[in-house]
Amino acid sequence: MLRARDLSSAPPGSAAPCVRDFALDLERGEWLSVRGPNGSGKTTLALTLAGLWPALSGSVELDGGAIGPSRPSRARIAAVLQDPPSEILQSRVTDEIAFRGP
């Protein structure tokens, strides 16, 4: 289960949250769709839920364990964003999924 409680997040370098007081319980096999206008915080939310960006406040857990940029459980999550050619670092999908970054 992916769980978020009282989650607030912002892009790196910004102190003002664009996502505020977000809550979620997503069970294994469930899907989530997030929509909204440009600049509404969709990417910030996705990257925070994936453990790639830190939360300003609140918590994100995967199967009961906290996740975030410095947490080992983040390695179990993959994210593909809206412009893959500028974000994908490897030439094959399997290599990209295996890539752990710095």
GIQUI-V228101 format. One record per residue. N is the residue number from 0. SS is DSSP state (alpha for helix, beta for strand, coil for the rest). Layout:
((N;SS) (N;SS))
//
This chain:
((0;coil) (1;beta) (2;beta) (3;beta) (4;beta) (5;beta) (6;beta) (7;beta) (8;beta) (9;coil) (10;coil) (11;coil) (12;coil) (13;coil) (14;coil) (15;coil) (16;coil) (17;coil) (18;beta) (19;beta) (20;beta) (21;beta) (22;beta) (23;beta) (24;beta) (25;beta) (26;coil) (27;coil) (28;coil) (29;coil) (30;coil) (31;coil) (32;coil) (33;coil) (34;coil) (35;coil) (36;coil) (37;coil) (38;coil) (39;coil) (40;coil) (41;alpha) (42;alpha) (43;alpha) (44;alpha) (45;alpha) (46;alpha) (47;alpha) (48;alpha) (49;coil) (50;coil) (51;coil) (52;coil) (53;coil) (54;coil) (55;coil) (56;beta) (57;beta) (58;beta) (59;beta) (60;beta) (61;beta) (62;coil) (63;coil) (64;beta) (65;beta) (66;coil) (67;coil) (68;coil) (69;coil) (70;coil) (71;alpha) (72;alpha) (73;alpha) (74;alpha) (75;alpha) (76;coil) (77;coil) (78;coil) (79;coil) (80;coil) (81;coil) (82;coil) (83;alpha) (84;alpha) (85;alpha) (86;alpha) (87;coil) (88;coil) (89;coil) (90;coil) (91;coil) (92;alpha) (93;alpha) (94;alpha) (95;alpha) (96;alpha) (97;alpha) (98;coil) (99;coil) (100;coil) (101;coil))
//
